[in-house]
Structure formats: C-alpha cells, structure tokens
Amino acid sequence: MSLARDAGAIAAALGALALLAPLPAGASRRREALRVAGALALIAGALVVLASLVPADDARAAVGSPARAAAMAAAVLAAAGLVAALARLVVARPVAWFALLGVALPIRVPVSLGSLEANLLVPLYLVIAIGVVAWAWGRARGRVAMPSLGPPAITLPLALFLAWVFASALWSTDPQEAGIKVACFYAPFTILYALVLAFWPHARALAALVVTALAGASVAAALALFQFWSGALWWNDTLIQANVYSRFFRVNGFFYDPNILGRYLAMAMLVALALAWTRRRGPELAGLAAALALMAGGLFVTYSRSSTLMLMIGIVLLSARAAGPRRVAAAAGAALAVAAALTFATSSEVREAATDLDRLERVSEGRFGLMRGGLTIWRGDPVEGTGLGSFAQEFEETLTDSERARIRVVISHNTPVTVLSEGGLIGFALFCWLLGGAGWAAVRGSREQGGGAGWARWCAGAILLGIVAHSLLYAALFEDPFVWVLAAGAVALAASTPARPGGDDRPDPDAEPEAGPREALAT
C-alpha cells in the first residue's frame, strides 16, 4: 500500500498549495474553484493515506462476519445522517458549529485497528466533517462566502511548509507514523483552519469558544483534583506505574498525558485572565476568580513544569499589554531575580542541577539527550531530513544496546529539533518563516484595533507563544488543534474590526458586551 500512501501524500501537498497559496486579485471564480479543488485534494489525500495504514487482512478481520459488516454499515449511515442534520443546523446558526468545536477540541480517543494504535481526536474529525458539509451547503445557497485565509505573511509560509511536510512522508523511515500525522493531524487541521475563517464572520465565534474553553477546563480541573484525591487514573498505564515510584502523584484528567492537561489548563487560565480584564461586574469577576482557583489547583497536581512556564509567559505578555511593557519587564525581572536567589539559597537540589550536567539531564527526564540525538539525526540528512514522523525510529538507531535497555523515552520533546531532523534545513527554514509570519499576522496592529478585538488578538498571540514555549519541552505543536484555531481566530479578528486611533482596546464598561455566556448560547 506504499504506492497509495505516496499518492495520498502528493495529493495533500498539492491540495495545501492550491488552498492556501496567495493568489492575484481578479478572476474570483477561478480562485474559488482552485481553493475548492485544493480542499478536496487535501481531504481525498488524507483518506487515501488513512486507508493505506490498515492492511487488507486487518481490515477484513475487523469487519469479521456479515452481521458485523452490516452493523458497521448501519453505523456509518447513522453517522452520515447525524452529520447532515447538524450541518443543516450550522447553516442556520453557525455559532452552533463553534460550540461543538469548543467541546470537541480537547477530546482524544484511543483507536486500535489492526496495527494502527493512536490517541486521535475522533469527535473533532466529526465536527470538521460537519463544517465541510455545512460550508458546501451554505455556499450553494449563497449564505456563506469564500473565506479570506489570511495575509500572505501567514498563508504563503503555511502553504509551503505543509507542502514540504506532506512531501517528506514519501521518504520517511517510519511510514506508519508519517501516515498518521498526514491523515489525522496536518490535513484535517488545515481544513479546520479554513473552516474557522469561513464561519467566523457569521457567528459569535469568540464568545462560543471562550465559554466552552472555560467550561471544559473547569471540568478537567475538577476531574484532576478528584484523581489526586482518590488516586484513580485512566488511559495511561505508564503514568500509573511511574506514580508508584515517584515522590509526586501526577494526574492526567481526561487526557493521556499530564503535560497536555497542563497545557489545556494554562491556556484556559490565560483566557480567564484576559476576559477578567474586560469585565466590571462583581458576579462575573467572582465567577472567573473561582474558575481560576479551580484550574490553578488542577494545574498544580499535574506537576507539569512546561505548562507552568507557558502560563508565566502568557501572564507576562498580557500584563505587558495591560500595564505597559517597561513596567512589566522591570517587575518581572526583579521578581525572577529574587525568586532565583531564594531558590538557589534554600534548595541544594536546584544548586546541583544548575552545576552538574548529569543531574540536569536527570531532572529534565532525558530531554537534553533527545535534543542531542535529534541533531545527530539531522547531520545524517541535513538538507531534506529523514521524513515526517521518523524521529523515534531514527533516534533508536543512534543508541547502543545498553542505551536501548536503559532509555525508555524516544519520542522527541522539542518541536524545532523535530522539524530540523525530519524536515532538514528546508523544512526548518520554512518553519521559522511560518512562526514569524503567524506571530506578525496575529498581533500586528492589534493595539489600534477597536471593539475589544485587538485585546482578543493579543491574548491569542500570548497563548500561541506560550504553546510554542511548551513545545520546546514537550513538542506537539502542529498536532495541537488549538494552535490552528487560535491562529485562524487571530486572522479573523484582524479582519473583523477596523483600526482606530488612540490604541486603547479595552472595551467601554458602559457599552454592551460583545457576548457573554448567555448571549453566546442564545445566538
């Protein structure tokens, strides 16, 4: 099935270019036709790659008896009917799609079919399918416009980066992992990015996403605290075993990994802090404070250092926008210096970790060794890299037999090193260009933008930078759907409200709010 996988990857690469590459003005029908063709090529390529992941014998074994095949066919028809019914609702009330999206974004489901095993965002794929059908239906009825996918500063590097990533699956040394990344992450999330931009002007999208994020994170935090109190964990046998020998009992909520739970809670805490800055009413502030306290407790019991770093970076950026960068930089620098001095003075373990490389390696749980291994992999194929999804297999090949017996973690925990080793210098250059372009598109001109949109864009940029920092210690940057939704939301907000002189993007407390929880759900 390697031929089918390669054909699907090539179709996805061409589809990303057709969908996202900037096009000259004029000939709007041709531009729309090209983008529609690009989206169809992306979807078809992803489905072909996904089909190639499951060997024919495993597929036949999964189907089993004729009765089971009939039951599976009935389930597919029922799912198609559900998608059609919800798509009709979305055409009438687009905010419903954003509410579904906010609920589905964090949910991952363990999937095992033949040799394919992964934690996949199955509910999110259903929401994306609903969005595709609703867009096509709405477009046919003239109720949805062809979206502007953003300025060339983000669309051009994104198109080229995705095309290179999809193409690199052709020479990947781990074809199954490359196929999973193409079919289950990069391709559907590219469609998700376009759908967010398509539906954003027709719904109170920001309010719906904020409400669902805060509600979902509150539930996740409460579950995390329950796990910490009861000692009951799910999904992750490795974490359960590690807690037996660890001084810290780490929890994972409804996620597989504590660090992903921590990232989710840190993101929601930043959303709550940004929302509190725009509110004046006592009950609203009290509710946000209670949610923040709950989420802070959940974040604490994850013991995720990378998520704490993400939260700190986000708070500094929000504070810099609210109170001025110079004052915040001075205060943050002074606080950091005092905290570092006290920590060094009172903790012998911190002093040992800062002065002993072996101790630092143990404290980092092998992350420095993984980064060194990634650079070793890159030196073997410096220009084109070893291909998408190949890091773990290539890293294992750099180990000796004794190291294989001792080292348990072979998955990269640093996104730039992963991109460099798998995509080579070409992929890494496109990655750096994309990061710069996305940051520029997210926050450029946000201070002059009125109606609270500028503040929301800055918040999205702060969360994105926090996730990038988190990905330096955990990876999972492009595999995180929140990254794609945040980037699309920032681009949509940039086009939603004209700039105004003065630069104060804090909403007028006497003005009607854009949308609170009640308004979002009633829209």
N, C-alpha and C positions, 0 to 999 in steps of 0.2 A: 504493500500500500504506500510505499515511499513516493511513487510517482503521483498518486492522488494528493498526498501531503504537500509535495513540492508545487503542484499546480494550484492548490488552495492558497499556499503562501504567496505565490506570484500574483494571484488574483487579488489577495488582500493588499499587497503592496501597490498595485496599480489602482485599486479602489481608494486607498488612502490619498494618493496623489490627486486623483480626479475629484474627490470630495473636498479636500482641504486646500489645495494649492490656490493661491490668489490668481484671479482671472481679470483680464482687462475689462473696462466698462463697455457697455453695449452688448448687443446680441443676448438679451436676458434669457430668451428661451433656450438658446444653446447652452448657456451657463447652467441653467436649471437642469437641462437634460443631462449634462455631464456630471453634475453632482448627484443626481438620482442614480445614474449608472454607476458612479463610484460607490454609493451606499449599497447598491445591490451587489456589486462585486465584493465588497467587504463582507456582507452577510453570507453570500454564497461561498466565498473562500473559507470563512470560519466554519461553516457547516461541513464543507468537504474535509477540512483538517480534522474536525471533531470526529467525523465518521472514520477517518483513517486511523484514529487512535485505538479503536476497538477491533481486534482481529475478527475475521468472519466466524471462526469457531466459537469465540467467546460470545459473539452476538447471538449465534444460534442457541448456545447453551443458556443464555439469559432469557431468550424467548421461550424455550422449553416446549411444552405441549401446545396443541392447537387452542385449548381453552385459555391458557395463559396468554397466547398471542392475541386472542380475541379480547381478553381483558385489557391488555396493553393498548390495543387499537381503540377500545372504548375510552380509555383514559386520555389518549391523545385527542380524540374528538371532543371530549368534555373540556379539556384544556383549551382547545381551539374555540369552543363556544364561549368559555369564560373570557378569553382574550377579546373576542368580538364584542361581547356585551360591555366589558369595561372600556374598550376603545370607543364605543358609542357614548358612554358616559363622559369620557375625557374630551371628546369633540364638543359636547355640550358645556362641560365645566372643566376646563383644563387644569384648574387648581387641584382637582382630584388626582391627576397624574403625579403632581409634586408631593401630595400627601402620601400616595402609595410609594413613591420613590424614597421619601424620607424614612418610611418604615422599613423598606427592603434593603437599604444601603448597607447596614452593618451585618445582615444575617448571612451566615455561611453554613452550608450543609455538607456533611461528609458524603462523598459519592464514591462508590466502588462498583465498577462494571468491567469484568474481565481483569486485565492488568492495569486498568485506569483507576487510580486512587488519588483523591484530592479533596480539599475543602473548598467548595465552589459556591458562588453567590446565586444559587438557583432562583430564589424569589426575585432578585434583581433582573435576571435574564427574562423572567416573565413580565416584569414592568417595562423593560426595554421593548419586548415584543408588542406589548400593548401600545407603547408610544409609537412604534413604527406603523402599526395598523391605523392608529388614530390619526397620525400625520397624513398618511396616504388618503384616508377617508376625508379628513378635513380639507386637504388640498384639493381633492376632486370636487368638493362642494364650495370651494372658494373661501373657507373660513380660516385657513392657516396659510401664512406666507412662507416663501422660501427663505430660510434664515440667513442672516449675515453671520458667518462663522468667526468673525473677528478680524482685527487688523493684520496686515502681512507680518508684523513683528512676531505674532504668535502662530499664525496659520502656516506660513512658509516653513519655519524650522520644525513645526509639528508634523507637517506632511512629509518632509524629507527624513526626519528621524523615524517615523513609523514605517515608511517605505524601506529604510535600511534595516530596521528591526525585523520586519516580515521577511525580507530577502535573506537575512542571516540565518533564518530557520533552515535554509537549503543546505548549509554546510555545518549545521550544529552537530556536535558529537553526542548529544542526548536528544534524539528526535522526539521521544515521547514528551519530555519536559518542554521542548520548543513548541510542540503541537498544543499542549495545554495552555501555554502562555498566549499563543496566537488566537486560539479558538475561544478561550474562556476569560481572557483579560484584555489584551490590546485591541482586538477587533470589536468586541461588544462595547467597550468603554469609549472607543472612537464614535460609534453610533450614539452612545449616551450623551457625549459632549454635544453633538449636533442636535439631538432632541431637546436638551435643556435650552439651547439657544432658540430653537424653533418655537417652543411653547412659552418661554419666559414672558414675551410681551402680552400674552393673552390671559395671564393668571397672576394672582398674588403669590408668586412663587417663593419669594424670600420669606414671607410670613409662614407659609406652609412648611418650608424646610426648617425654619427656626423652631417652630412648635414641635415637630416630630423629632428633631435632634435633641431638644431638651427633655422631652418625654421619654425617648428611648434611652438616653444616658442616665436619667434618674432611675429607670427600671434596672438598667445594667449595674448601676452603683449599689442599689438595694440588694440585688442578687449577689454581688460581690461581697458585701458585708455579711449576708446570710451564709455564704460559703465559708467565710473566715470564722464566723461564729460556730458553725456546725461541723466544719472540717470536711464537707462533702464537695467533691469536684466532679466534672463531667468532661467528656470528649478526649482529654489529653492524658493518656496513661503515663507518658514520660514525666509530665509535671507532677502527677500523683506520686510517682516513685521518687522524684527529686525532692519533694517536700518531706519525705521520710528522713532524709539525711541532711536537710538544710536547717539552719537556725531560723529561717523566715518561712512562714506559710504563705505562699503566693496563690492568688486566686485568678480565675480566668473568666468569670461570669458566663455569658453565653457564647464566648469566643473560644478558639482553640488555644491561643497564646496570651499570657498576661500582658505582654507588650502591646498587642493590638487593642486589648481592653483599655490599657492606659492611654494609648493614642486617642481612642474614641472619647474617653472621659476628658482628656486635656482639651480636645477640640470643642466639646460641648461647654466646658468651663469658660473658654475664651468667648464663645458665642454668648453665654450668660453675662459675662462681664461687659461685653460690647453693648448688649441690649440694656443692661442696667444704666449705662451712661446716657441713654436716650430717654429714660423714664423718670417721672417725677412723683407719681402716686405712691403713697406708702404701702398699700397692699401688694402692688406689683413688685416693688423693691423687696418687701419681706418674702414674697414667694421666690424671687430669684436668689435671695440670700439663703433660703432653706435648701433650694436645689443645689447651690454651690457647695454648701456644707456637706450635703449627701454625696455629691460627686467627688469632693475632696477626700472624704472617707474611703470611697471606693478606689480612688487613685492610690491612696496610701497603701492599701493592702495588696495592690499589685506588685509593689516594690520594683516598679519599672523606672529606672534612672533615666532612660532615654525619653520617656513620656514626661517626666518632671522637667527635664531640660527643655522639651518642646513647650511646656506650659510657661516656663520662665521667659523664654524668648518671646512668646506671644504677649505676655503681660508687659514686658518692656516696650514692645512695639506699640501696643495700644496706649500705654502711658505716654510714650513719646508723642503720639498724635494728639492726645487729650491735654497734656500739660506742657508740651514743648520739649524738643529733643535735647537741648542743652541741660536743662534742669534734671531731666530723667537720666541722662548719661552720667551726670555728676553724682546723683543719688544712688544709681545702680552701681557705679564704680566704687563708691565709698562702702556701700553695703556688702559688695563682693569682697573687698579687701578686708573688712572687719570679720566677715564670716570665714574667709580663708585663714586668717591669722588665728582665730579662735579654734578652728578645726585642727590646724596643724599643732597648736599648743596643747590640745586636750586629747588627741587621738593618735596613739602610736601606730595603729594600722594605716592611717592616712599618710603618716610620715614614711612608713615603709613602702607603701605603694608608690609614693612620689619619688623615692630614691632607689628603688630596686626594680629593675625591668622584669625580672621573673615574677615578682609579686604583682606588678602592674598587669602582667599578662594573665595571671590567675584571676585577679579582680575583674578584668574585662571579659572573663569567660572565653578566652581564646580569640577575641576579635582581632587583635593585632596579628596573630598568626594567620587568620583568614585573609587579612589585607595583604600580608606579605605573599601568601600563596596566590592571591589574585594577580599581583604584579608579576610573579613568576609565570603564571599562565599567559599573561599579556606579552611577555617577552618572547614567547614561543610563536605567537601570531600577532605581531604588533600593528599591522595595518587593518586587516579585516576582522580580527578576533576569531574566537573559536565557535561563534554562533550562539543564537538565543537559547537560554536555558541550560547551557553546558557547564556552568561554574562548578557545581557539586561534583560531577563526574571528573572533570579536569583536575579539580583540587585533590581528589582522592588519588589520582595518578601521580601527584607530586609527593605523596607520603611514602615513607618506608613501611615495611611490615610492622615494625614495633610502633610506629606512629599511628598506623591504622587501628591497631589494637587499643591504643590509648585515647585517640581523638575521636569524639563522638559527633561533634558538630562539623559538617562540611558545607552547609548552606551559607552563602555569603550574607554578611550582616552590614554591608556598606554598598549603597547603590552606585556611587561613582566608580568604585573599583569593579563592581559587577559589569557596568556598562563598558568600562575600558577593556576588561578581559574578554567579554563576549562580543562586543561590537568593534573593538580595535580603536585606533586613532580616529577613524572616520566616524564611528558611532559616538565616541566621546566628544568630538568637536561639535557634532550636531546636538548632543545632549546639553553641552554648555550653552550653545546658542539658544536652545529651547528654554532653558532655565532663565536666561537673561531676557528673552523676548516675553515669556509668560509673566515675569515679575514686572516688566515695563508696562505691559498691557493691563495688568491687574490694578496698578496703583497710580499710573501716570494721570495727572490732572484731577485726582480724587479730592484734593483739598478745595479746588474751585467748584466742585460739583455740589449742587443743592439738593434739598429734599431728603437728606439722610443717606442717599445713595453713595456719596463719597465716603462716609464713615463705614458703611457696609462693605464697600470695596476694600478699604484699608484693613478691616477685620478679616476679610477673605485672604488678603495678601499676607497678613500676620500668621494666619493658620497655615497657609501654604508653606511659608518659610519655616514654621515650626515643624511641619511634616517632613520637609527636606532635611532639617537637622536631625529629626528622629530617624530618617532613613540612613543617616551616616552610621548609626549604631544598630539598626535593625533591618534596613533595606525595605522592601515592599513599598516602593514609591509609585510606580506606574500600575502596580497591582492593587492599589487602593482606590476604589471608585470615588471616594470623597475628593481626591485630588482633581479628578476630571470635572466633577460637579462644581467645585469651588472655582476652578479656572473658567468654566463656562459661565457661571454666575457673575464673576467679576467682569467678564467681557460684556455680558448682557447689561449689567448695571452701568457700565461705561457709556452704553448707547441709549440708556433709558431716560436720563435727565440731563438737560443742557447745563453747561458750566455757568457759574455766576461769579461776579467779582466779590471779594471780601474773604473768601476762603473758609467761612465758618459753616461746617457741615453738620453741626449739632442741631437736631430738629427743634423748632419752636415749641416750648412746653405747652403753650395755649392752642397750638394747632391740632387738628385732627390727626391722630397717629395713622401711619400707613396701613398697618393691620396688626392687631393683636391676635391672641389665640382664638377668641370668639369670631372675629371678623374673618380670619383665615379659614376656619372650618365652615363658615357660612357662605363663603364666596362661591 
